[in-house]
Amino acid sequence: MDKKEIKRYVFIAFLAVAVCVIVQNFGLIQSFTLTALKALVPLFIGCIMAYIFNIIMCFFEKHYFPKKNTGFIQRSRRPVCILLSFAIVIAVIALILNIIIPEIISAIKIIYAEIPPLFVKTKDWALKKLEEYPDIYKQLSEIELDTNSIAQKVTDGAFGFFNSIIAFIGAVTATVTNILLGAIFAIYLLFRKDKLSEDSRHLMNRYMSEPTTKKIYHFFSVAHETFTGFFIGQFIEAIIIGSLTFIGASLLHLPYAAMCGTIVGVTALIPIVGAFAGAGLSAFIICTESPKQALLFLVFLIILQQLETNLIYPKVVGSSIGLPGIWVLAAVTLGGGLFNILGMILGVPLAATIYKLYFEHDTINTPDAKPDALKSDVGNNNSKSQTAKT
């Protein structure tokens, strides 16, 4: 028995023992895994933020005195570009909130003003109908209310509402804390990205074979190209459809035109379902002013969605993704079911990356469709073998 067979049997035995341990302590391992993942949430958020901010930062680095790489310019390029990236994102978020929040408050005031008259009309209508049916009116008047039970239910409801508020405050606090920690970690990653990239390359070259290292480099290269193209294209597409919504709503003299354009543009960052969610929310807010105008807005947005789906999206985002529509829908559905909104956004470029790599591998394995690079490698290998023989 040679050393390879011994290593193989040892690995199989170790794997069998590991499976038995996992099965016997599945509950404990599951609890530990969930706790560890919960603790790693800020790091995941930081990695996502760092990747998105890196796209903006690279743009600034290309235009920040590109011909000067000495002295103060070189030392200040990275900090200044990171600061500009965060400043732009914060400014965009503040602008969106400044547009949306006042309009939503105005719509809530209108709804609040309409509720009391509607309640009075409903009450008058109910009393009038009850007068037409004296038997029902007599039975309702004979009902005795248990005041103690009602008081107990009101008290329980108040305590439940109070507990819900406490839980909501705790969830918001935890979310804000995770975002702040993630932002700090993202800043560190952006500052040290060149060193981290160099260290990862060094580790892979030292502990992995050359073919495996090349495959990993190729995978990350395709993924980076796909994700970057998706984020940039989706952002441009959101700006376009948001602007068109604002222009169309203004021309149709619809209320809350700026807010509707902003909501549709922001929700359009989520593929497929985002625009429909933005349309429903905008139509509901317009309905507080006029149901007819809300219906007109929906008709206008349906037409705009058809133009966006057939003309804008394929030109802006489709070329960078290269994923068929059915797979886009599947990626959004699966990603949303697993990771909610974040899964909807990240599911599409991830599916596009897998799609590209699969068909690229399928093309390479086809005998009649070898790329020129592979043919040249084969030729070089043949020439090397002939030289070795001589």
C-alpha positions, 0 to 999 in steps of 0.5 A: 500500500503506497502513501497515496492510498494511505492518505486517501483512507485516512481522509475518508476515515476523518470525513466519516468521523466528522460527519458522525460528530456533526450529526450527533451535535447538530443542534449545538453546531447549528446554534454556534453557526448562527451566532457566528454568522450574526457576529460576522454581519458587520464584516459582510456589510463592510465588504459589500460597502467597500466593493460598491465604494471602490467603484466610485473611488476608482473613478476619482483616482483616475481623475485625481491629478493622474499625471502626478505620482509623487509627493503630496498628491500620491499620499493624499490620493487614496484618502481624498478619493475615499472621502469624496466617495462617502461624501457623494453617497451621503449627499445622494441619500440626504437628497433622496430623503429630503425629497421623499420625507416631506411628501410622505408627511404631506400625504399622511396629513391628508389621510389623517384629515380624511379619516374622521369625515369617513368615519362619521359617514360610515357611522351614519350609513350603518345607523341608517341601515340598522333602522331598516332592520329593526330586529337586528337593531334590537338584538344589537341593543340587547348585547351586554358588553363585558367591560372587565374583559374589554379593559383586560384586552386593551391593557394586553394590547397596550403592553404588546404595543409597548413591547413592539416599540421596544423591539423595533427600537432594538432592531433599529439600534442593531442595524445602525450599529452594524452599518457603522461597524461595516462602514469602518471596516469598509474604510479599512479595506479601501485603504489597504486593498492593494496590500490585501490583494498582494497578500492573497495572491502570495498565499494562493501562489504558495499553497495552490497549484498554478492551474487552480490559481489561474481558475480562481483569478479568472473567476474573480475577474469575470465576477468583478467585471459582471458586478461592476457592469451591473451596479453601474448600469443599474444605477444609470437605468434608475436615474433614467427611469426616475427622471422620465417618471418625474418629467411625465408626472409633471407634464400630466400635472400629477401631484407629488411628481418629484417624490414619485420620480424619486421612489420609482428611481430608488426602487428600480435598483431592485431588478424586475420587482422594484419598479412595480413596488415603486409604482404601487407606493407612488400610486397609493400616495397620489390616491390620497389626492385623487383616485383618477390621477392615481389611475392615470399615473399607473397607466403612464407608468405601465407604458413607461415600463414597456419602453424601459424593458424593451429599449432602456434596460437592454441597452444600459444593463443587458449588455453588461449582464448577458443573462436571459430574462428567465434567469434574471427572474429566477435569480431575483426570486431565489435571492429575495427568498433567501436574503430579502432585498439584498439577495434580489440585488446581488442575485442577478450579477451572481447568476450572470457570473455563473452563467458566463463561466458555464457557457465559457467552459462549455465553449472551451470544451467543444472540439471545434470551438477552441479559442486561439489562445488555447491553440497557441498554447497547444502549439507551444507545448508541441514545439517544447516537446519536440525540442526536448526530444532533440 
